[in-house]
Amino acid sequence: MNNQPVSSVHTRNQFHTIQQFLNVVFPLTAVLVFFLFCGIVLLLRRQSPIAFYLTILNSGFSSFDEFAGVLFNATPLIFTGLAVALAFKAGLFNIGCEGQLYVAAFTAAWFGIHINLPSIVLIPLCIAAAMLSGAIWGAIPGLLKVKFGAHEVINTIMLNFIALALTNYLVVSVFREPGQMTPQTAAINKTARFQRLGEVVPFIEESNLLDSSFLLAILCVIITYVFLKYSRWGYELRLVGNASDVATYGGINPGKVIVWTMALSGTIAGLAGVSDVMGYRHRFLDSFSSGWGFTGIVVALLGRNHPFGVFAASLLFGLLNKVALDIELLLGIPRGLFLVGQGLLIIVMVCMEGFVIKRRK
Amino acid sequence: MILSLIPSTLRKATPLGYAALGGTCSERAGVVNIALEGMMLMGAFGYTVGVQAIESAWIGLCVGIAGGFGSAMLLSIATITFQSEQIVTGVAINILALGSIEYLLPTSERVVGLPELKLPFIGHYSILTYVMPLLMLMCHIMLYKTAWGLRLRAAGNSTEALKTLSLSRNRWQYFGVGLSGIFAGMGGCFLVSDVNLFTKGIIAGRGYVALAAVIFGNWRPINCVLACLLFGFADSLDLIQQWNIPDQLIQSFPYILTMIVLAGLVGKTRPPAALGTSEN
């Protein structure tokens, strides 16, 4: 009764254009709200918003080196953002990136510590093992959904906590570095470490933390894009996400697609853990992730689940994560401000989506 | 030996019970509530601020409830009025709550607790622990014996049912989510009052455990509280030193159990039919 037929004024093409337009407008509005909100809070604190914005720009873009720092902070978010986005495309909700990246990170660390081989063999081996463990951790909720109809949201949340407890147990009671108070494993072998880009790229200082996992992240963005757009599996994945019934009539088994999509999503999320262990810390540290799995949701949302969008959104959040420290030290603003802003940004974004898109249907 | 665990079980189950009753009310009305964690945190924060402003635990409780209710209103405005994606909104509220705490009150604060009541044979517990079973019964009666409860459940079971009675589904969803904020806020208050200390990590995932209890209890108030007692009991097992169970296994017990139950290996869960749908 209330459901009016889809307005026939819009042809399919026009609808598509509007959709694309909104895909740009929504994220930009949300980001604008975010920065306006920060500005208002600063005004209330009787501090200058201009100085704040300048600090952000300065800390992110004043030199190649600073920008490399942004890329470093963006790297894990690219992985988790892609993971969430890929699952979203199939209509699945992966809140479990946090757990998947912990499991993968621990696996990478274990292989890196216990196996001693030349880099050319060991690095792919570590990555492959970590990806596999992330895939398994991701596939469990997928399997449970298909076999028993259990919602993946709850199961991924539960698996986050289980992964945290499991790795905590392993690192505290079994693999703790001897003589250390900090709950961390021993360092991984030198041959299992990623190359620091500062040592090979001329514009970046040698001390810079950016490592080759960033290149891996770019590779992932491109592969995900091609996969979704041009491969048969990508097509099946999107079809299951858009119209599960159509997929079934078309001879696709949605259950199968759900399981491997979740596995794939877990694989990519796992790489975020790999980047920390093999690129940055060179060991597994208990609860090392600062909520990357959750920021991944924000990133995917802001990037409209498009690989390139995810990349752009990761840069923004990489910048914010890097700047958070500077604004705390230089301007005395608690970093909680950015978290509040992030929460607000998501709410603004989903409200706009809900309001505009659902009303139109 | 097991009997010696009863006090600890009750203390650990109380905050979970409040949050789980809240989760039940909101999910019965059809709104997925991932935000319990954030609501509890705002409750704990409100309690602390209230107590610090006026040295009174009761004022603290009121402010804490207001904190939980406030975050619930944010959730309902977004998910019900603006029809936003419920799960993402819940995640956002948790981030928002955590961020506000890190911004406003990142330090640990000592506060006075709510009064405790000493009863013969039972022991002494916080007043909120005694209120818990009463609230559970009230929720049960409200949901299953009153017209309000019928309408609240109708909102969660179908998007059309209330419309045929020309009642607003939105209003009853607001009611359910509002209740969840109040209850979760009380759970947060209890946590602070129990240890007389506020820290930003005080909730420590209990909102998600409560969510697990909601599912474990099959979206029924009494069963949910029983689930919380079970989780509280499991959490107390580390007091038995000679068993030597790893802490981490005890901590993951509720999560593992919930996954098993959700998979239908022990009994069958039945979520409200229109849970998560936002057409009105």
Contacts between the chains, C-beta under 8 A, distances in Angstrom:
chain1	res1	chain2	res2	distance
A	93	B	87	5.9
A	95	B	87	7.5
A	95	B	91	7.0
A	144	B	259	7.1
A	144	B	262	7.2
A	144	B	263	5.4
A	147	B	263	7.4
A	148	B	262	7.3
A	148	B	263	4.2
A	148	B	264	5.0
A	148	B	265	7.9
A	149	B	264	7.6
A	150	B	259	7.5
A	150	B	262	4.1
A	150	B	263	5.3
A	150	B	264	7.5
A	151	B	262	7.5
A	151	B	271	7.8
A	153	B	32	7.7
A	153	B	34	7.5
A	153	B	87	5.7
A	154	B	211	7.3
A	154	B	212	7.5
A	154	B	215	6.2
A	154	B	258	7.1
A	154	B	262	6.1
A	155	B	259	5.7
A	155	B	262	6.6
A	157	B	34	7.7
A	157	B	208	5.7
A	157	B	211	7.5
A	158	B	208	7.9
A	158	B	212	6.7
A	158	B	255	4.0
A	158	B	256	7.5
A	158	B	258	5.7
A	158	B	259	5.1
A	159	B	255	7.6
A	159	B	259	7.6
A	161	B	205	6.2
A	161	B	208	6.8
A	161	B	251	7.4
A	161	B	252	6.1
A	161	B	255	4.8
A	162	B	252	4.7
A	162	B	255	5.3
A	162	B	256	6.5
A	165	B	248	3.9
A	165	B	249	7.3
A	165	B	251	5.1
A	165	B	252	4.3
A	166	B	248	6.9
A	166	B	252	7.4
A	168	B	248	5.4
A	169	B	246	5.5
A	169	B	248	4.0
A	169	B	249	7.4
A	173	B	246	6.8
A	294	B	91	6.5
A	294	B	95	6.7
A	297	B	88	6.7
A	297	B	91	5.8
A	298	B	95	7.7
A	301	B	88	6.4
A	334	B	102	6.0
A	334	B	103	4.9
A	334	B	106	6.2
A	335	B	102	6.6
A	336	B	98	7.8
A	336	B	99	4.7
A	336	B	100	6.8
A	336	B	101	6.9
A	336	B	102	2.9
A	336	B	103	3.2
A	336	B	104	7.4
A	336	B	106	6.8
A	337	B	99	7.3
A	337	B	103	5.4
A	338	B	99	7.2
A	339	B	95	5.8
A	339	B	96	7.5
A	339	B	98	5.9
A	339	B	99	2.7
A	339	B	102	6.1
A	339	B	103	7.6
A	340	B	96	5.9
A	340	B	99	3.7
A	340	B	100	5.6
A	340	B	103	5.9
A	341	B	99	7.5
A	342	B	92	8.0
A	342	B	95	5.6
A	342	B	96	8.0
A	342	B	99	6.9
A	343	B	92	4.8
A	343	B	93	6.7
A	343	B	94	7.8
A	343	B	95	4.0
A	343	B	96	2.9
A	343	B	97	7.7
A	343	B	99	5.8
A	344	B	92	7.9
A	344	B	96	6.6
A	346	B	88	6.3
A	346	B	89	7.4
A	346	B	91	7.1
A	346	B	92	3.7
A	346	B	95	7.1
A	347	B	74	7.3
A	347	B	78	5.4
A	347	B	84	7.2
A	347	B	89	6.3
A	347	B	92	4.9
A	347	B	93	7.7
A	347	B	96	7.4
A	350	B	78	6.6
A	350	B	82	7.8
A	350	B	84	3.6
A	350	B	85	5.0
A	350	B	88	5.1
A	350	B	89	5.5
A	350	B	92	7.2
A	351	B	78	5.3
A	351	B	82	3.9
A	351	B	84	4.8
A	353	B	84	6.7
A	353	B	85	7.1
A	354	B	78	7.7
A	354	B	79	7.9
A	354	B	82	4.8
A	354	B	83	3.8
A	354	B	84	3.9
A	354	B	85	6.8
A	354	B	278	7.1
A	355	B	82	4.9
A	355	B	83	6.8
A	355	B	84	7.9
A	358	B	83	5.0
A	358	B	278	7.2
A	358	B	279	7.8
A	359	B	83	7.9
